[in-house]
Amino acid sequence: MTSTRISSASPRVGVVMGSDSDWRVMSDASQVLSEFGIPHEVEVVSAHRTPDKLISYGRGARDRGLRTIIAGAGGAAHLPGMLASVTALPVIGVPVQLATLDGLDSLLSIVQMPAGIPVATVSINGAKNAGLLAARILGASDARIADRVEQYARTLEAQVEEKNRRLKESL
């Protein structure tokens, strides 16, 4: 898979994964970013099979206009931490659940970064939250995106109220 521009403008978020099989999870991040109108790119970058590509991608991300990177990985899950070690951009790690260990290995690999190399980590298969976190990061300096994040929160609130109303009616 080559770099794919999901949106028409220059990408502001990179959505990367160690294997194309991770797309089943990582597509949720892309969907959220698209819904918020955030230009992003999607790329397969393996920490173990393409280390030179990983270094190049991470070191060049900021100069190419990215403002944050969402990195999904399973198993040893070194991709998010390795990217964080070569860029000043915030990196959001998504532990991808594999057949063994239910994703706990990935979660621990991503969340247990050494001091000085922070990676924001979401739940196992939590790519949707990674997309939302990226939107919040961008929204800190972009009022248009912040407004969309606030509208999304109001929508969630309305959904909960509707569920509450239906529950009470059913009692």
N, C-alpha and C positions, 0 to 999 in steps of 0.2 A: 504494500500500500504506500503510495507516495503522499506527500503533503496535500491535503485536500482542503480547499477553502470552503467552509460550510456557508459563510455569509459573503456578500459581495464586496464589502469594504475590507480594508487591511485588518488582519486578525489582531485582537487584543488579548486573547486567551489561547494558550496551547493546550489541547487535550491529547495526551500521549499515553500509550500503553505498550507493554512489553511484547504483546502478541496480538494478532488480529482476532484471536479467539476471545480476547478481553472486551471486544466491542459489544458483546451481549450485555455487559454491565456498563461500560463507559458511554454507550449511546445515550444513557439517561442524562449525563452531564451536557452532552451536545444538544439534546432536546431542550433542556432548561435554558441554555445560553441562546439558542435560536428563539425561544419564546420571549426572552428579554431583549431581543434584538442586538445581542452582543456578537460581533464578528469573531470567529475563532477558526482554528485549524485543527485537523486531526492527523496524527502521525503514529506509526509503529516505530518505537525506539527501544531496543532491547539493551538492558544494562550489561548483559553477559555475551550476547551474540553480536552486537554492534556497538562496542564501547567508544570507538572513534566518532560514530554518528551521535551518540549520546553527548559526548563532550562538545562537539560542534553545535548541536542543537541548543544545549544549555547556555553555552558561552555567547551564542549569537542571538538568543531570544530577545533580550532587551533592545538591542540595536535594530531588530526587525519590527519593533513596536509592540511586542507582547508586554502585558502588565502583570500577568500571573500564569502559572502552569498548573494544570490538573494532571497528575500522573497516576495511572492505575497499574497495579502489578500483583501477581499471585506468587505463591511459593516463597522463595527467598526475598522477593519484593524489594530489590535494591534500587529500582528505577527512581522513585521519588527522592530518596536520600542522595543518590549520586547526582541528580539534577540540582538539588538544593546546594550541593557542594561546589557547583561551578557557575551559579548565577546568583545575583542579588535579588531576583524576583521572588515573591512568595510562591511556595510550592505547596499544593494541596494533594495529599496522598490518599488514594483509594485502594484499600486492600481488596483484592479480587479473590473470591472463594473458589478454591479448586476442589477436586474430589477427595483429597486427603486433608486431614486436620481442620476441615470446615472453615478455612480462611484465617484461623487463629494465628498460624505461622506468618501469614502476610501482615496481619494487623500488628503483631509484635515487632516484626521487622521494620515497619514504617514508623510506628509510634515511639520506638526506643532509640531515637537518634542521639548521637553524642552532643554534648554542649557545644554550641556554636553553629550547628547545622540544623536549624529548626525546619520541621515539616508539619504543617497543619494536617491532621489526620481525621478522616471521617470514618463512619462505621463500615463494616465488611459489606461490600457491594453498594456502598452509599454514594454512588456517583451523582445522584440527583442533588444531595446535600452539597457535594463538591461544587456543582454548578451554581447552586444558590450562594455558597460562600464566595465563589469567584465574583458573582454579581455584587455582593455586599462590599467586597474589596474594591471593585471598580466604582461602586456607588459612593465611596468615601470622597471621591474627587470628581464625580460626574452626577450632577443633580438629576438628569434625565433617568439614569439607571437607578438612582436612589428612590426616585418617585415610583418607579416600577416595582422595586422591592417592597416599598410600603404598601402599594396596591395589592401585591401578592399576599402580604400579611393580612390585609383586610379581607381578602377573599377566603383565606383559611379560617379567619374568625367567623365569617358568615356561614361557612360550611359546618363548623362546630355547632353554631347556634341552631342551624337547621336540623342537624342530627339530634340535638337535645330536644327540640320541639317534637320531632317524630317519636323519639323514645317516650316522652311524657304522654303523647297521645296513645301510644300502644299499651300503656300501663292500665 
